[in-house]
Amino acid sequence: MTDNSMDVIYYALMLILPVSALAARRLPLGETIKMALAWVAIFGILFVLVVLWQGAFGTGSALGGLFG
């Protein structure tokens, strides 16, 4: 197996853990989607804040290419 195939297997296993936890709780689909979107928003906002903070202090040159 190559490193790429091992990465795919690793990420698939990392995705199975939270999905199986949500399935075990038997939450309604609408509530699950709302929670997932809330977590995406939280991590998205934190990512933007970190990028802005690094840009303000000049330490985010590696991430600077992502935003132009």
C-alpha positions as CSV (number, residue, x, y, z in Angstrom):
1,M,0.0,0.0,0.0
2,T,1.2,3.5,-0.7
3,D,1.1,6.4,1.6
4,N,-2.0,7.9,-0.2
5,S,-4.0,4.7,0.3
6,M,-3.0,4.6,4.0
7,D,-4.1,8.3,4.3
8,V,-7.5,7.4,2.8
9,I,-8.0,4.5,5.2
10,Y,-6.9,6.7,8.2
11,Y,-9.3,9.5,7.3
12,A,-12.2,7.1,6.7
13,L,-11.6,5.5,10.1
14,M,-11.5,9.0,11.7
15,L,-14.8,9.8,10.0
16,I,-16.5,6.6,11.1
17,L,-16.0,7.3,14.8
18,P,-18.2,10.5,15.1
19,V,-20.7,9.1,12.6
20,S,-21.1,5.9,14.6
21,A,-21.5,7.9,17.8
22,L,-24.3,10.0,16.3
23,A,-26.0,6.9,14.9
24,A,-25.9,5.2,18.4
25,R,-27.7,8.2,19.9
26,R,-30.5,7.8,17.2
27,L,-30.9,11.6,16.8
28,P,-33.4,12.9,14.2
29,L,-31.7,13.8,10.9
30,G,-32.6,17.4,11.1
31,E,-31.1,17.9,14.5
32,T,-27.9,16.1,13.4
33,I,-27.5,18.3,10.4
34,K,-28.0,21.4,12.6
35,M,-25.3,20.2,15.0
36,A,-22.9,19.4,12.1
37,L,-23.4,22.8,10.6
38,A,-22.9,24.5,14.0
39,W,-19.5,22.6,14.4
40,V,-18.5,23.5,10.8
41,A,-19.3,27.2,11.6
42,I,-17.3,27.1,14.9
43,F,-14.2,25.6,13.3
44,G,-14.5,27.9,10.3
45,I,-14.7,31.0,12.5
46,L,-11.8,29.8,14.5
47,F,-9.7,29.1,11.4
48,V,-10.4,32.6,10.0
49,L,-9.5,34.2,13.4
50,V,-6.2,32.3,13.5
51,V,-5.3,33.3,10.0
52,L,-6.1,36.9,10.7
53,W,-4.1,36.8,14.0
54,Q,-1.1,35.2,12.2
55,G,-1.4,37.8,9.4
56,A,-1.3,40.6,12.0
57,F,1.9,39.3,13.5
58,G,3.5,38.2,10.2
59,T,3.7,34.6,11.1
60,G,1.1,33.3,8.7
61,S,3.1,33.5,5.5
62,A,2.4,29.8,4.8
63,L,-1.4,30.4,4.9
64,G,-1.2,33.7,3.0
65,G,-1.3,31.9,-0.3
66,L,-4.7,30.4,0.5
67,F,-6.4,33.8,0.5
68,G,-4.5,35.6,-2.3
